Amino acid sequence: MNDSFRPKQIQLNRYGQLKHFLTLDGLDKLLLTEILDTADSFIEVGERSIKKVPLLRGKTVVNLFFEASTRTRSTFELAAKRLSADVLNINISTSATSKGESLSDMLQNLEAMASDMFVVRHAQSGAPHFIASAVTPQVSIINAGDGRHAHPTQAMLDMLTIRQHKGQFDGLVVAIVGDILHSRVARSQIQALRTLGAAEVRVVAPNTLLPSDTDALGARVYNDARAGLRDVDVIVMLRLQKERMEGALLPSENEFYRLYGLTDEKLGWAKPDAIVMHPGPINRGVEIASSVADGSQSVILNQVTNGIAVRMAVMSMAMGGMTVEKNELASTQAELTANVR
Amino acid sequence: MYVDANRMMGELGMKVLIKNGNVFDASRQQLLPSAIGIESGKIGFVGDIPAGFEPDDVIDAQGGIVSPGFIDLYTRLCEPGDEYKGSIATETAAAVRGGFTHVCCPPDTLPVNDTAAVTHLITDLAKRAGNAKVLPIGALTQGLKGEQLSELYTLKEAGCVAVSNGVAPLRNFKVLRRCMEYAATHNVTIFARPEDASLAADGCIHEGQLSARLGLVGIPEIAEVLSVSQWILLAEETGVRLHLSQLSCARALQLVEQARRRGVKLTCDVAIHNLVLTESVVDGFDSRFHVRPPLRTEQDRQALLAGVNEGVIDAICSQHLPHEEAAVNVPFAESSPGIAGVETLLPLVNLLVGRGELILEKALTALTEGPARVLGMTTGSLCKGASADLTIFTQQGETCIDVKTKGTQGVNNPWFGFPLPGQVLATLVDGRLSFRLV
């Protein structure tokens, strides 16, 4: 019976082009590589004195942030503007839902304003899927982070950063350290690394910060940081939120830092040319020492720069794929109308 | 509808003949071709047509099955309080379309069914609707708050067939133990939905592979297993009749079997969707599959099927929970759990029987004699003089519930518009045709 309800691939149009960007789950190596290559070509745009290309001219992009964000929202906004789109920023926590308007009603209103793309951040896992499948399927949806589920643009900018520093993914050993359980970034990174062909993905955390079924993640689990960081090429530190000290997940920040905080000593267990990444915002002295965050192996600021290029790539590709589909739909309808006449 | 029901109830001398049917006998676990005659709302005969029996109406069962009317241990009727989701009239109409002659409604109405007044309101509205018979379940604690006992004796006297705290958690074991002692005093059955509230907190799907991948908060299997063990030990201690509602996992069933071997008075049921589906349908965040307890693994599903086939599970229930569009057309975790499933239960049973996953006679027992036994009722069998509560159905043909013509007010059912095997031909309540397929 389950087979009758197998979920549809809703991210791609019938030519296999992106039309929504919701998750990396189900996207192949070719497509992820295309995103990275496209992003590479946009890096140069950011270095020009006039940082604009006309790819999204005349299109309306709405940033819908149901959760606070500075970095992600700013880079999405800059990316859309560099693509020449008209951009509307809506911070929902201070807007409609507090008046009791439903998510569906609000989005359909925005759709009626001829929006072409929604960039959505939401506290509920699956909210962008819900919008793309049930609310406004004609608007291209970009997931800017949903609950604990996925943060695919963050993962892709991390992949771009890794490729810039390591050249390729084959043979790479990557360790992701910290709060895996609550991390949408980790889930998307693991999917990206596996699809792109990394040799091994490790997660390093105590059991309380891991999902109960770690096999489902597709990563090797290490409780011990020394073993988990040994000879890795890339270290990804995750942000540890203060709330995690409640609910018996961890005894204290101190103990977490002693066991998992990335210090110079722990960095020494990795390969000498290992790079250190962090999706930000960083908690100095909680998951990472200042000397490491600002050190020569840190590529944290490169990640931010790459964020704009990757988001430009994803937005232009998804807008392209959706436009192809909408044009086809329009011409089919025109044919139908002509036949009726 | 009020007038209609009265008119039909008024025709007391009416004789009905049901022919060409295979009559299900739960005590012998077999189907035998025979005729059934109904006189004045009671079963007049089963077998050969006595000389001189001249029916006013003849129902052709078309070689299908004539069963004691199905009894649902969980049909949320939403009235009083949630009439925007459904009403006693609409949901009992859906029930008879699904072949149910009796439905138990949970106490989580508004106001809560913790007084005789609310119980009477429900049964009066049900009589007025004139569809399925409604068997209310009273609240175990006042307001379902888990603090103070309801008037269990008064509720029983008013017509409540059991008491339950619904899905509201009982956090205080001292209160719970006293509730069970008091219920045992008055021989009131307790319906328990075993789920540890702290372990299940914020969860919306089975904790496992899919919850790890989708980043949805899981409800671990241990939340149910731990709670089952606590309920069983307290039932053993207090001697109360305990019914465990909607078990979802293999280990819970093992505990039930072990307890029965020790002589604990214990029954249990399973929701139909837990027999049909597993967690993997939630992939894609489809909120139509948001149910509680959650859909679990294939191993759990197989254990539940075996539980029905081996008689460890006493009843299959619909766990009918109708919702309006706004409750389900939201992101997965925010959606209200439940399926408005009373009309699709029998077709799904047919599906499972057709696949060889369920044994027909065992499934029918779990819809008739089994739930009757849970409720301590004598209905659920067909013998001369019993109320003519009957379900006539065929495994031939198909049922495809059209959203425009469905009985329930609820919009939430993944099988609406989906062809499923078999059809309910007629449902008779007290010898009266409550539903007939046209």
Interface residues (C-beta under 8 A of the other chain):
Chain A: M1 N2 S4 F5 R6 P7 K8 I10 D25 S102 L103 S104 H122 Q124 S125 G126 A127 H129 F130 S133 A134 D146 G147 R148 H149 A150 R184 R187 P211 S212 D213 T214 D215 A216 L217
Chain B: E207 G208 Q209 L210 S211 A212 R213 L214 G215 L216 V217 G218 P220 V276 L277 T278 S280 V281 D283 G284 F285 D286 S287 F289 A326 N329 V330 P331 F332 A333 E334 L351 P414 F418
